[in-house]
Amino acid sequence: MTSYRQPGVVLTDHRFTVPLDHSDPGGEQIDVYGREAVAAGRAGEELPWLVYLEGGPGFGARRFTGTEAWLGRALREFRVLLLDQRGTGLSTPANRQTLPLRGGPREQADYLAHFRSDAIVRDCELIRQRLTGGAPWTVLGQSFGGFCAVRYLSSAPEGLAAVLITGGLPSLDAHADDVYRAAYPRIERKVAAHYARYPQDVDRARAIAAYLAEHRPESAGHRLTPELFQSLGILLGAGSGSHQLHYLLENAFVRTPHGTELSDTFQEALRSATSFAGHPLYALVHEAIYGHGERPTAWSAERVRTEFPQFDAAAALAGDGPLLFTGETVHPWHFDVDPALRPLRETAELLAQRTDWPTLYDPERLAANEVPVAAAVYHDDMYVDTEHSLRTAAAIRGLRTWVTNEYEHDGVRVGGPRVLDRLLAMVRGEA
């Protein structure tokens, strides 16, 4: 283990070896990385552990500098483990460069089937035994990390002292189709709110989409299409996302000797904001996190979008209405336009057609839950349906909710100390 310091905190690198398939503990092993954080001056103390599970899927734990955001509040009483879930960050990576080591698309898809919340929780349980000596710990789950926390409550509640969830209460039984059928109207509301705030962006967005439809430019191997441009709507689920989108659009065009063209600045910003190079697992297993039973996800977001024709870019450009952005959705064309995903197209197709997903949540066990649980539910969360979340909250015995419109989905990032304070008070019966 390597330890080092940042302002106010001592950090220690941990690397754990865990089974790829927990049903075969003697089989292939992979590495999972975690960064321990403890307040400076308290490194030698016996402190309870808190493990942080990042949103995603496919993102490593946030890289904090010192005690910023919620981490400083947590370090007042916890020793914190910032876990890079399997396949992310410094854990054994899963991407276009490494997956061919598995073999062809079939072998790659079988490998990636082990990267859902059930396996992540089994990893956590092995790691907990090694770090705490068997003592239960507190879980803080953001977004998909909250999905993992609900799985934890379903399968290994004995490992939990308390659970804190921010924007991450999943439906216990919804198919991916139900998730996206609820999502598209929320996304449309977010787009309408953006255009109401920045009405000048209506014409800008139409002009950009029309240019992309006609010229189909490329940037560093990325094929810039109207549909890719629409996917910038993923920004609208964050507190400052509407402003970020506005600033991105405002310098889209530049005059050149050949006429008006999309600026290099805009093309690079579009490429950067939509690339999956840093988190390919997000695209590969995003719909798989909703898989259960024999019904495949089968590119759910793409199929369900046809029920909402107002999102069709070509139709919008042919008429005079606004171009609608899309949100947290993954489509087959992503694997054509993004060079980080292009070699994995067949692998993604096999995952989309898979029909043997295990059930992730145990309603009976959740109904008998005895672990203190508190969840922040954001009133009009673009990424996680509020109605689904509240239905799940009612199904978990003793879970206390804080429903708020003060924050968007990234509330734990924006209002970290206050959000964490509130959730800790709730699980302790103090609020």
Salt bridges, closest charged atoms under 4 A:
GLU28 OE1 - ARG102 NH2 2.55
GLU36 OE1 - HIS14 NE2 2.66
GLU36 OE2 - ARG79 NH1 2.77
GLU45 OE1 - ARG42 NH2 2.88
GLU54 OE2 - ARG413 NH2 3.20
GLU68 OE2 - ARG62 NH2 3.80
GLU77 OE2 - ARG73 NH1 2.93
GLU77 OE1 - ARG428 NH2 2.30
ASP84 OD1 - ARG63 NH1 2.73
ASP110 OD1 - ARG354 NH1 3.03
ASP123 OD1 - HIS22 NE2 2.70
ASP123 OD2 - ARG86 NE 2.77
GLU125 OE2 - ARG128 NE 2.71
GLU158 OE1 - ARG365 NH2 3.91
ASP177 OD1 - HIS175 ND1 3.43
ASP177 OD2 - ARG295 NH2 3.16
ASP177 OD1 - ARG303 NH2 2.68
ASP178 OD1 - ARG181 NH1 3.92
ASP201 OD2 - HIS194 NE2 2.86
ASP201 OD1 - ARG204 NH1 3.25
ASP201 OD2 - HIS246 ND1 3.12
GLU214 OE1 - HIS215 NE2 3.85
GLU218 OE2 - ARG223 NE 3.94
GLU250 OE1 - HIS246 NE2 3.86
GLU268 OE2 - ARG271 NH2 2.65
GLU302 OE1 - HIS331 ND1 2.64
GLU307 OE2 - ARG181 NH2 2.76
ASP312 OD1 - ARG305 NH2 3.62
GLU328 OE2 - HIS286 NE2 3.63
ASP338 OD1 - HIS222 NE2 3.81
GLU349 OE1 - ARG345 NH1 3.21
ASP356 OD1 - ARG354 NE 2.89
ASP380 OD1 - ARG189 NH2 2.83
ASP381 OD2 - HIS409 ND1 2.73
ASP385 OD1 - ARG186 NH1 2.91
ASP385 OD2 - HIS388 NE2 3.90
GLU387 OE2 - ARG391 NH1 3.38
GLU406 OE1 - ARG418 NH1 2.76
GLU408 OE1 - LYS190 NZ 2.91
ASP421 OD1 - ARG73 NE 2.63
